[in-house]
Amino acid sequence: MALANQNKKYSRKTGAMNSIKSLLVSTALLLAVPQLAQAEILVGFVTGLSGPVSSIGIPNAKGIAAGQAYIGEIGGEKIRVIQLDDGSDPTASARNARKLVEQEKVDVLIGTSGAPQTLAMATAAIEMKIPMIAVSPIAPVPAGDGGPWVVQTPQPTPLLVQGIVDHMKAKGLKTVAFIGFSDAFGDLMYNSLEQSAKTADIKIIANERYARSDSSVTAQVLRALAARPDAIMLGGTGTPGALPVIALSERGYKGPLYGNHGLISADFLRLAGKAANGIICPTGPVTAAEQLPASNPIQKVALDFRAAFEKANGEVPTDSFSSYSFDGWLVLADAAKRAMATGAKPGSPEFRTALRQALFTTKEVVGTQGVYTYTPADRHGVDDRSRIMVQIEDGKYKLLP
């Protein structure tokens, strides 16, 4: 009987010890969960899923989805995206950026659709000292404390417009009229034209502007035509970019018409229809990937992008905007891998700093729109390899020599 009681006491003691051990193990596992969660690379992505810039913002979102399908983790750490819609409103772009950084504690920002919106977001990023990858073209921004914080994947506007001016000069054109947005993007396009045209001895004889939300550009088109230019250059993008194209066609304009990379869009082609035929645009290599020589390293990445896009979205890409955000993902993946090699952990201020430094030491990262090499003095990171000239014909893009 004594032995039986002793065995019972031992059993109860052993059971209690096992319970304590189980509790300790469970506690340790619970404590480990937030640590694992903190190890995620957290990306804050802002885009315009609604509003007048949604024809750019929706493709941007699909490009990020393609990037996630292409590269889902870095160094064994998963990448998680928190996406917010700014409604095409610059104020909302900045507000979303602050929410993502201050409340969600993201490691990096990517965004957004439209130059005014992206500029507002970049300004907030610089103030909060968080690295950002811009997927719309913006004017130069201040460096900020500790050095620059913002890189961009779209080609610099002067590089693209130089292709237009070179083509006009080769054709012997002497005068040009400009019809573009009355916002930061329109200013970028016009200022770049002015800069390049001056050195090519081409005179700008009209500067007509309209808002993205306008329903008619008849007055602007009539004034541009009254100047009797040798050619017309368009400074609009996406769906609203079709307005002057249609108006010019209705008034029988048959002269040279130059667009921009923002017109490489299914929405633009659908709305402009036959009026778009003949427009010459500078754009990135992805637009005519199949027509590139096999020796061009961009061709493989561009074709890989199309496959990843179809896997993620269940459709083939029909725009150029999605490829800019996809390239942003490639740039991030390369920089994050090098930032993690420093020992800095995602979720920490040290990782943000390491990621910023990695972004600005990016070398020869091949994307769909160019080959990226960023430095503190070059936030664009691309050269002439990022520009081709195409002509629109029946909804397709023909590569020009």
Summary of the structure (lengths in Angstrom):
residues: 401
radius of gyration: 26.0
end to end distance: 101.5
largest distance: 116.1
contacts: 1455
relative contact order: 0.13
helix: 51%
strand: 18%
